[in-house]
Amino acid sequence: MAAKLDWKELEKARMVMALFDTLRFAKRLKNAGVSNAHAEAEAEALAEVFTLYAQELSTKEDLRLVKEELCHEMSDMRKDMDIRLANVKFDLLKWIIGLAIAQTGLVVGALTFFATKLPA
């Protein structure tokens, strides 16, 4: 079964390989006294490691998609918070009006009660 070619992963690997020059690395090892075969094997192994780690790197497109998703989620959260705030304001208004009516009734009742107790 053939492996599915993922162009995004291939692009990431290409970018990493462009940053890591295996030939230059192998030459530096050879100049330092490492054998030719060993230097080439080490350069290839390091390039392979970089390629594996490149699969975990984010591209500009990945970041753009995440940014869009976060902006959308923040927008949804703002709408939700606006709705909740409106509900809290409405609940607070209900309590204030209810307490104002109760206070008015209490004052009227107290005045009526004390008005009947006062000598005329």
Residue pairs with C-beta under 8 A, 6 or more apart in sequence:
8 59
8 61
9 54
9 55
11 59
12 54
12 55
12 57
12 59
13 51
13 54
13 55
15 54
16 50
16 51
16 53
16 54
16 57
17 47
17 50
17 51
19 50
20 46
20 47
20 50
22 40
22 43
22 44
22 46
22 47
23 43
25 39
25 42
25 43
25 46
26 36
26 39
26 40
26 42
26 43
27 39
29 38
29 39
29 42
29 43
30 36
30 39
34 42
58 66
